[in-house]
Amino acid sequence: MHTQLLIVGSGPAGYTAAIYAGRAGLQPTILEGIQPGGQLTITTEVENFPGFPQGVDANELMLNMRQQAERFGAVIRSESVIRTDFSQRPYRLWTDTDTELTADSVIIATGASAKYLGLADEQKYMGQGVSACATCDGFFYRKKVVAVVGGGDTACEEALYLAGLAAKVYMIVRKPFLRASQIMQQRVMDHPSIEILFETNTLGLYGENGVEGAHLIFKKGEQGERTYDLPIDGFFLAIGHRPNSEVFRPWVSVDDAGYIQTEGDTPRTGIAGIYAAGDVADPHYRQAVVAAGSGAKAAIEAEKYLKTL
C-alpha cells in the first residue's frame, strides 16, 4: 500500500498533522499504534487546552481530534510500526500486521512514555491520584498533600511547581542524596512546603476511591529498615520519560536519551520528507498544546516537500 504522507502516532501531534495535511488534500494515512490518542488518554480531565474554559475529558478531546482528522480525509489504521527503511524514497515501513507500507513523506509522532516504578497500584490508581505530569494535573491538588518520586532535576522542578499549589509536598528519593543540579537542590531544600524523604522506596499505594496514601520503606535491606504509611492525596512520578523512537533510530539522529533531533526550530530530521513532531522530539515541554503545534508545523513542511516531487 502506498500513501503520499504517512503519520506514525495518534496523539495531539499526529492528529493535528493529519488535520492540516487532510485540509491540504494530501489524504494522509495514520498508524494509531497501541495507544490511540497517546499519553493524554491516561489522564482524566484537561484544563489547560485552549478553547475549553470548563476543561474537557482527555479521551473526548482526542476523539474529537480523531474525528476532525477523518473529516478531512485521513485514513486511520490500527497498526504499529515494527521496522523501517528510510534509505531511499519511497520510504518503507512494516507493521505488526505483516503489512508493508510505502510513503513519499513520513511524520513521526510516536510520543514518549513516562517511566513507572512497576507497581500494580500505579495502574490501579492511574487518573485517580497517580500522575506523571505535575503541569497537567497539579491544579487538582490545590491545598492537598502530594508526593513526588525522583531525585533529579525533573523531580525537583515538579516538586517546586506543586509546592505553589499543594499544602505539602514530599519528595520520595531512593538514594541518600539528590541527583539534581546544585541550584535545584538548594531550591527544594529551602522551600518550606517541601520535605525530602531520602533512602526511601515506595512499596505500594492505598485508598478506597483514589490514592489516600503510600506504603513506604526506609533503608530497604539495611540496618534500621522501617516500613510505614504516608497519607497523601496525589502520587507524582518524575523518574523520566522514554521517547518511542527505537524503530526509527537506524535512520534519524537522537540525543543521549533517545529523543529525535530536529533541525533548529523545525520538525525536519535531516532526511528529506521525514519529520518528527510531539513528545518524541521534545525532551523539555511534553504538553498537548505544544505537541499539536509541532504537528501542524510538520504537516506544513510535508506539504511543501511533496509539492517539489
TORRO-83494 format. One record per residue: residue in three letters; x, z, y of N, C-alpha, C, O, CB in turn. Coordinates in steps of 0.02 Angstrom, whole numbers, plus 50000, padded with zeros to 5 digits. Last residue first. Glycine has a CB too. Layout:
<recs>
AlaXZYXZYXZYXZYXZY;...
</recs>
This chain:
<recs>
Leu504014972250860504134969150795503824962150791503874958850740503844973550739;Thr503664978550974504274974550976504404970750911504844966450909504864979050990;Lys502574986150948502464980150989503084975650991503034969751007502264982151060;Leu503124997150887502784992150845502644985750883502594980350853502124995050819;Tyr503605004450998504065001550949503734995950909504024990650900504315007050901;Lys502425008351063502915004251098503385000651049503544994751057503315008451147;Glu501885016450960501525010550985502005005651020501984999651007500965012651034;Ala502845026550951502735022050894502375015650916502545010250893502325025550839;Glu502685032851075503325029651059503235024551002503505019051004503845034951039;Ile501385037551058501535032851113502185029151100502225023151111501575036651181;Ala501585046350951501145040450943501275035250997501265029250983500405042650946;Ala502435055851009502665051950952502245045650943502505040250929502635056150888;Lys501605061351109502225057851127502465053351071502675047651083502775062951145;Ala500635067351028500445062051074501055057951094501025051751096500095064951137;Gly501425077050966501105071850926500885065950968500955060150947500495074750889;Ser501745085151072502285081251042502005075750997502305070450990502755085851002;Gly500475090651097500795086551147501355082251118501425076451137501075090851202;Ala500295097950979499835092550995500155087851046500105081751040499165095351022;Ala501325107450993501335102650937500885096650952501075090950939501115106050872;Val500825114451102501475110951108501535105651053501765100051066502065115951104;Val499675119851047499615115351104500265111451116500245105651137499425119351168;Ala500185128050944499755122250928499725117350986499745111250975499055124650911;Gln501895132550945501225133550970500815127150959501085121650963501225135451045;Arg503335133850931502865134450875502165136250897501865141050872503125139750826;Tyr504575135451007503905137351032503395138550977503065143750977503655131951078;His505845133050934505765137650990505055140051003504935146051009506025134451051;Pro506085123150844506275129850824506105135150877506215141050865507005130150809;Asp505345109150805505285113950860505455121050838505015124650815504585113850890;Ala505095100150708505635098550754505665103450812505975102050863505555091350780;Val504035105150642504605103050600505215101250643505775101050618504405096950557;Asp503035107350737503485112850720504075110750677504575114350675503105118150684;Gly502945091050820502695097550798503235102350776503825101450793502205096650743;Ala503735076250756503305079750804503075086450776503025087250715502695075350822;Ala504835062650747504665069350722504275072950776504465072750835505305073250702;Tyr504925045350693504845050450744504675057150711504405057350656504305048450795;Ile505575029550672505465035950638505455041450691505935042150729506015037250583;Gly505925018050741505255018550714505095024950677504545025750652505125012950669;Ala507615019150702507105015250738506425015850703506365014350644507315007850742;Ile508285034950700508115029250658507535025550691507025028550706507925031550584;Gly508275044650794508895040750788508825034950740509245030550738509465045250764;Thr507075050650814507545053950768508225050550764508695053250735507235054150699;Arg506075054150956506475049350919506995052950876507325057650899506815044350966;Pro505295061451042505215062650970505625058050927505545058050866504495061950952;Thr506295067651182505875062651149505785064551076506135068851050506195055551155;Asp507225074251256506535076651261506055071651229505465071351248506345077851334;Gly508545070751145508335073451209507625076151207507455079951162508385068151262;Glu508065065450993508475063351049508195065851115507675063551139508535055651050;Thr507945078750870507715072750903508135071450965508525075750987506965073450923;Gln508165085850713508435085050780508205078450809508275073150778509195085550779;Ile507175096250615507375089350629507595088850702507245091250747506805084450615;Tyr507805111450551507355108050598507615101150615508215100250627507275112250663;Gly508705118150472508305112950441507815109550487507435105250465507945115750384;Ala509605126750527509015129850497508555124650464508075126550431508615133650550;Asp510555118450581510755122950527510165126150492510215128050433511205128450555;Asp509605103150605510065108350626510205113050568509995111750511509785112350687;Val509665086150543509335092650550509845097650575510455096750566509005094950483;Ser509365068650548509815074250562509405080650571508875080550602510235072850625;Val508685059250409508665061650478509145067550486509315070950438507945063650499;Trp508965056650272508955051250321508995053650393509305050350435508335047150311;Pro508885067250184509405062250171509475057050227509975053550230509245058550106;Arg507785074750236508465076450256508995071250236509525070950268508645082950227;Phe506485073450197506735068550246507475069450262507765065250296506335068950310;Val506175083850115506115077150086506385071650133506495066050112505385075650070;Glu506335095350200506785093850144506775086650121507295083650110506615098250086;Ser505585100350303505955094150316506355091750256506695086650261506405095150374;Asn504765111350358504615107450298504925100450305504575095450312503845106950287;Pro505685125450412505395118850427505315114850363505755114850320505845115050477;Arg505295141750399505645136650360505325129850375504765128550354505615138150283;His505585155850506505165150350481505605145450443506215145050454504805146850540;Gly505775174150514505975167150518505455162250492504975164150460506605166250482;Ile505255186350512505865185450474506055178150469506455176050426505795188450404;Ala504135193350560504585189850606505265189150573505785190950600504645193650674;Leu502475197650538503085195550505503505191450553503265186650583502915191350442;Phe501495211550580501765205050603502425203550569502895207550571501845205050679;Phe500065219550560500705218950525500965211950539500705206950514500635220250447;Gly498975231650636499215224850628499915224750600500325229150614499185221150693;Asp498705245050634498135240450636498345233250624497935229150603497785240950704;Ile499375258650534499435253250583498805248950580498425249250532500075248850569;Pro500115272750465499485269950490499615264750545499925266250596499025275550518;Leu501195272750335501205272250408500535269150431500415263250416501805268050432;Asp501675283150201501195278450228501215278650304501245284050334500495279950202;Tyr503235283950107502715286750150502255281250175502415275350171503025290650209;Thr504635288650010504075284150022503545287750065503445293850059503755281849954;Arg506395289950015505745293150029505215287850040505335282950076505805297850092;Glu508055293949969507485289349965506835293049975506725298449948507485285649897;Gly509195301549966508745302650022508145297950023507775297850071509115301950086;Gln510245289149901510115296349909509695297349972509825294550025510785300349913;Glu509365273749865509925277749888509735285149890509155287049883510165275349957;Gly508275265749841508815265849791509415270049811509925269749777509025259049777;Lys507905264150010507725262149942508335262149897508835258949912507395255349943;Lys507725271050138508345271450097508205269850023508365273849979508655278550103;Phe505975272450130506585273550170507175274450123507135278250074506505279650216;Ile504565262550115505075266350079505715266550121505955261350143505215263350009;Leu502785261950148503485260750164503945264950120503745270050093503615262150238;His501275254450160501655258850115502395257150125502605251550112501435257950039;Ala500305253650309500825250750265501145256150223501265261750246501355247050307;Gly498575251750363499225254950358499685251450310499485246750275499145262150337;Glu497485244150375497435250750404498105254450401498195259650433496885254850369;Val496925227650377497505232150373497375238650409497165238650467498135228650403;Gly495245226550312495815224250350496375229250345496305234450313495625222950424;Asn494325235750262494095229550293494635226450337494495224050392493455230850334;Glu495245245350198494605243150169494385236350196494275231650158494065248350183;Gly496995246050160496435245850208495815243050175495855238950129496615241750269;Tyr498775243150150498145245950126497625245650181497785244950240498245253250101;Leu500255235250082499795236750136499165239750108499015238950049499645230450179;Gly501935238450021501265235650018500875237650079501115241150123500905237949954;Leu503255241550048503045240949978502365237649971502225234449920503025247849945;Thr504505237450160503775237850150503625236850076503835231850046503405232650194;Asn505935247550201505625241750170504875242950162504645248650158505945240150102;Thr507205253250310506515253950285506255247350258506355242150290506055256550341;Glu508275255150395508355256250323507675257250289507595261550245508805262350309;Phe507375260450544507945257450510507935259250435507625264150414508605259850541;Leu506155258050641506215261550577506765258050537506635253250501505535261550538;Ile505985260050813506315256150760506405260550698506675266050701507005253450784;Glu504665258950925505055263550883505335259550824504965255950790504605269450857;Ile504125255651087504405252951025504815258250989505245261451018504835246751040;Ser503765260551209503225259551161503465256951093503065256151047502715254651189;Pro504885261151293504555267451271504025266551218503845271451184504255270751330;His506335252051265505615251651278505265257851251505345259551192505305245151246;Asp507645252451227507475255751290506715255951303506485259551346507815252251347;Met507675244851113507855251951108507645255851171507495261751167508605252651096;Val507365232251162506885235651117507045243051112506585247151107506895232351048;Arg508495229951245507815229751272507315233351227506895237051252507595222551282;Gln509585230551160509515235551213508805235851239508545241151254509995234151270;Gln509365219351080509385226051050509255231351103508865236051093510055227351016;Met509515209351175508855210451144508815217251111508305220651114508705204851093;Ile510875210651205510385211651258509685212951230509305216951257510375205651305;Gln511475207751082511545214351112511015215651165510745221151168512235215151142;Ser510425199050964510935199151016510925205851052510415209351052510825193351066;Ala509985206550804509845203050866510445203350914510905207350905509225205950899;Arg510065214150695510485208250695510425204350760510785199450771510295203650637;Leu510145232050696509805225850715510295220050715510875220850732509465226650785;Phe510445242950554510605240250620510175234050633509875231250587511365238450626;Pro510275245950423510365251650469510535249450540510755253450581510905256250443;Lys508935234850364509635236750373509695242650420509205244350454510045230750399;Arg507575232650375507845234850310508575237050314508805240850272507775229350260;Val506445238050492507085234650485507425237250421507545243150414507545235950547;Ile505035237150580505245238950513505865234750496505825228650487504675237750460;Met504555243650730504955238350701505205240850633505545245950629505555236350747;Tyr502985247550799503525249550754503895243250733503595238050720503245253350692;Val502205250250949502485245050907503045248150865503525250950892502745239050949;Lys500705255151030501315257150996501545251450951501135248150918501205263650955;Ala499715248551099499875255351120500545257551090500905261451121499325260251098;Ala500005231151144499825236551099500025243451127500435243951173500165235551031;Leu500535223351252499825223351235499615229551196499115232751212499655217151194;Gly501865223951263501495222951325500745223151314500355223151362501685216451357;Ala502285224251134502315230551171501955230051238501755235151267503035232651183;Leu502265210951098501715215251075501695221851114501165224651124501785216551001;Tyr503485206951157502855203851177502265208351159501815209551200502775196951143;Leu504365215051086504305215851158503665212751185503335215551229504905212651193;Ala504185209950957504045217050970503945218151045503495221851065504615221450944;Glu504605196650973503915198050953503725205250970503185206550995503825196750878;Glu505955198951004505515195451052504785196951037504395198151083505655187951050;Cys506375205050885506405208750949505955205551001505605209151038507135208950974;Ala506175194450796505815200650787505805204850851505295207750869506125204750729;Thr507105185150849506385183550846505975189950840505465190650874506235178850788;Asp508335191750831508085190350898507335188950898506975191250943508455184450928;Gly508035202850688508395197850727508095196850796507655200650817508405191250690;Gly507355210850601507845214050644508255209150685508755211050715508305218050603;Gly505695213950534506265209750550506725213250598506535217950633506025203250580;Val504005216250564504525216250512505075211450532504955205550545504225214350444;Val503095226650668503435220150664503995220850612504405225350616503725218050734;Ala501505234350681502185234450655502455227350653502085222650638502215237750584;Val500395242750798500605237150756501325238250732501695242350759500545230450794;Val498955249750864499615251150837499805245650788499425244050743499625258150802;Lys498125244651020498145246750949498865247950928499335247250967497805241450904;Lys497995239051143497915246351139497905248851067497695254551054497265248451174;Arg497635223551070497705227351133497545234651121497025236351092497245224351188;Tyr497605214450969497855221250954498005225151018498435229551018498485220850912;Phe497295201751001496795205350962496995212650949496605216550922496675201850896;Phe498445196651059497885198651102497375202951066497055207251096497545192451131;Gly499265192050955499385198550986498815201151027498705207151031499985198151028;Asp499155179450899498675184550879498755191250913498345195850902498715185550806;Cys500135170650954499475168150934498965173850930498395173150953499525164550867;Thr501245178550974500965174951032500255172551017499825172351061501405169051051;Ala501515182650844501285187550893500965184150953500465186650980501875191950916;Cys501305176650693501365174050761501075178950811500465179350819501015167150767;Ala500955179950568501645177850576501765175050647502255171550659501835172550523;Ser499935193850515500055187850556500795186250557501215190650548499785188850628;Val498655203850453499315200950440499385194550480498945190250478499425199650364;Gly497375206550488497875211550505498575209150493499055211950520497755217750467;Gln496735196150429496375202450434496875208150448496795213750423495975203950369;Gly497525185350409496975184550456496555190850464496075190850503496535178950434;Met497865191650251498015186350298497415185050343496855183850319498205179850260;Tyr497745201150153497545203050221497705197650273497695199050333497875209550241;Lys498195194450039497555197950038497295199250109496705198550122497625204650000;Gln499465190350072498945185350066498255188550068497785185650095499025181350001;Glu500085202850075500145198350132499595193050131499295191550182500835194950133;Asp499915208749952499495211050006499535206550068499075206450109499675218050025;Ala500935203649875500255201149862499795202949920499335199149937499975204049796;Leu502435199649961501965204749937501275201649927501065197449967501915210549988;Gly503395191750016503215190549946502755195749917502685196349857503835190249905;Leu503715191350147504075196050106503955194950032504355197049990503885203150125;Tyr503845174550213503495180650198503915185150153504415182950124502815179150164;Lys504105162850343504375166350285504005172950275503865176550324505145167550292;Ala503025149650390503295156350402503555159250337503275158250284502765160950434;Ser503435132650390503085138050357503425144750372504035145350367503055136850280;Ala503145119050499503605124150474503205129850445502685131750472504085126650530;Gly502715101250496502675108250516503235112650489503725110250461502035111050496;Thr502635087750476502515092050418502545099450434502425103650390503015090350365;Ala502665075150537502315080750570502145085950517501575088350514501675078350607;Ile503425060450570503495066350527503195072350564503445074250617504245067650508;Ile502845044550576502875050650615502885056550567502415057450529502275051150665;Val503515028350553503305034750522503365040350572503865040950608503735036250458;Ser503235010750537503425016550578503145022850545502615022750514503155015750651;Asp502925002350437503384999750487503635005450532504175004950561503044994350529;Ala502855007650266502625008150335503155005350381503755005750368502465015450354;Thr502205009550101502705006750146502415006850216501805006350226502894999450125;Leu502035020349960501775017850024502355014850063502915017150059501435023650064;Glu501625022949794502145020749840501825017749902501405013349898502625015649806;Thr501015036649703500865030949746501465029349789501775033749818500245032449789;Asp500985047949625501345042149600501175035849638501185030349611501205041149526;Thr500485058249695500005054749652500315048349623499965043949600499355053149691;Asp501415062949783501315066849721500785063849676500635066749623501135073949738;Thr502205047649845501805053749850501725057049781501935054449730501115052149879;Trp503535039749932503175040749870502805047449873503065052249900503645040449809;Leu503935027350051503805034350036503395034749972502955030549960503425037950095;Arg504955016450146504595017850084504525025350073505005029150084504955014550023;Tyr504885005450285505085011750256504645013450197504045012050197505065017350309;Pro505234987950285504764993450292505014999750255505314999350202504074991450265;Arg506804994250347506084993250358505834987450315506204982550307505934991850432;Gln507955005150259507774998850292507014998550300506645002050266508034992850251;Ser508095018350223508705014350231508565007650265509015004850297509025013150163;Phe507215028150195507205025550263507805021150276508015020250333507175031350313;Asp506305033650072506865028950079506805025750148506395021250158506865023550022;Thr505775048949991505785044150046506385039550041506895041150011505785047750113;Arg504625059349901505255055549904505215050349959504675047749973505425052249836;Ile503445065949915503945069149872504625065549874505125068349852503695069449800;Val502085069550020502675065350008503185069149966503345074949981502985063150075;Ser500425072149961501035074749990501625070149973501645067249919501175081949965;Glu498695068149999499315067449960499895070549998499865071450058499455060049944;Ser497345063150039497525070050017498125069749971498065070949910496925073549982;Arg497275052850181497385053350109497625060350092498055063150126497885047950085;Ile496355044850303496655051150282496675051550206496175050650172496265057150311;Val496505033250428496345033950357496715040150332497325040550338496555027450316;Ala495805031950591496335034550547496075035150475495515037150463496565041450572;Gly494825027550682495065023050630495625025550585495885021650545495295017050661;Phe494285036450769494685030950797495045026850744495525023250759495185033750846;Arg493685045550684493255041550729493635035550757493335030250769492985045950786;Glu494775051950629494405047250588493965042650631493875036750616493975051050536;Ala495115060150738495595055150714495235049750672495375043850679496155058450672;Gln493975067950743494135063750800494635058250780494565052550801494435067950858;Gln494075074850624493505070250634493635065450692493425059650690492865074150645;Arg495225082350652495205077750595494665072550605494775066550595495095081550530;Met494795090250758495345085450768495345080150713495455074250726496025089150769;Asn493815097650691493625093250747494175088150761494015082250774493505097450811;Leu494615104550601494115099950575493895095050630493785089150617493505103750547;Met495335112550689495685107350652495205102250622495365096350616496105110550598;Leu494285120650740494705116650785495045110950748495045105250771495225121050820;Glu493865126850623493405122450659493795117850706493645111850711492885126550698;Asn494965134650594494775129350547494295124350579494315118350565494455132250484;Ala494955143350705495525138950692495345133150646495545127450657496095142950661;Asp493625145050818493855146250750494395141150733494305135150745493265145850699;Val494025148250987493755143750937494035145650868494625147550863493915136350954;Gly493645154951152494025154551090493685149851041493115147751052494105161451059;Gln492915153351263492715159051221493125159251156492975163251112491975158551204;Pro493475141851318493505148151356493315154251315493535159751331493055147651415;Phe494295129551270493845133951233493855140951265494205145351241494065134351157;Gly495235122451339494585119451330494085123651293493505121651285494655113051295;Pro496805125951259496405124051318495735120851299495685117051251496805119151361;Phe496995139651156497005132351156496545130051213495965132051216496765129351087;Asn496975153351140497415150551193497475142951190497935140151219498105153551187;Glu496265158251036496005159651103496415156351158496215156451217495995167051115;Val495695155750878496205153450925495925154250995495405151351012496415145850912;Glu495415166150737495185163350800495765161350844496275164950847494735168350836;Thr496345165850611495615166050618495395162550682495205156650680495365173250616;Thr497595157050514497385162150562496625161850568496305157950533497725160950631;Ile497805146650433497865153150401497725158850451497735164650432498565154050371;Thr497745135050506497155136750466497215143450430496735145750400497035131350415;Leu498965132750563498445135750605497845138050563497495142750583498205130650657;Gln499745125850474499815133050477499255136450516499095142250504500475134950508;Gly498635111850430499265115250444499225122750447498725125750426499535112750507;Gly497625103350399497545107350459498165111350476498215113950532496975112050450;Pro497895105050227497565101250280497425105750341497155111250334496905098150255;Gln499115107550137498775112250181498465108350239498735108250294499265117650208;Ile499715097750065499375102950026499005107950070498625112050045499885106649983;Gly499405081850153499795086950119499375092350085498765091650078500255090150167;Glu498885070950222498745077650248499095083250211499105088950235498005078850246;Leu499445056850285499505060450222499445067850241499895070650271500195058950185;Ile498585044550373498825051350373498875053850302498405053150263498375056050416;Thr498825028850447498665032450385498975039450390499565040150408498925028550322;Pro498135020650593498635024650558498365027550492497765028550484498885030150602;Gln497725009050676497425010850612497915014950569498105012750514497215004550574;Leu498065005250804498585004850752498325006450682498685005350633499145009450770;Gly497335005850922497185000550874497674999950817497714994650785497144994150908;Ala497475016351004497895010551019497795004850970498124999650975498625012551021;Arg496705025650942496435022651004496835016551026496595012251062496425027851060;Gly497615028850840496975025650825496685022250886496435016550881496485030650796;Ala498605035450910498765029150876498135025250860498115019150865499165030550812;Tyr497895046750956498205042151004498345035350972498225030151002498855045151032;Ile497515052150831497015050650883497295045550932496965040550948496805057150921;Ala498745054150768498265049450739497735047450790497515041650792497935052450677;Ala499315064050848499645057550843499165052250817499165046550840500265058050796;Thr498405074050819498435071350887498775064650887498565060050923498795076250934;Tyr498685076250683498025073850703498035070850773497705065850786497515079550699;Gly500055080650691499855074750653499185071950674499115065850682499825076550580;Ala499975092050775500405086350792500175080050756500115074750787501135087950773;Pro499055100750710498915098250778499335092250797499095087650831499015103750828;Gly499295094250541499175099650589499015096750657498845090850662499785104250593;Ser499615085550437498935085450465498785091750507498225094150508498425084850410;Gly500815073450379500635080050403499985079950441499815075050474501185082850447;Val501435058850424501505063550369501385070550396501805073350432502215062950336;Ile500785043550460500875050250488500885055250431500405055750393500315052050541;Leu501255027050475501105032350428501265039050460501815040150485501505031450361;Leu500785011650533501015018250553500785023450503500185024150490500765020050624;Gln500445000250458500874999650517501195006350533501805006750544500474997150577;Thr500545000950280500215002850342500695001950400501305002850391499935010050339;His500284995850111500664995450173500234997450232499644995950235500944988350183;Met500425000049940500005000050000500445000050063500925003850067499525006150000;
</recs>
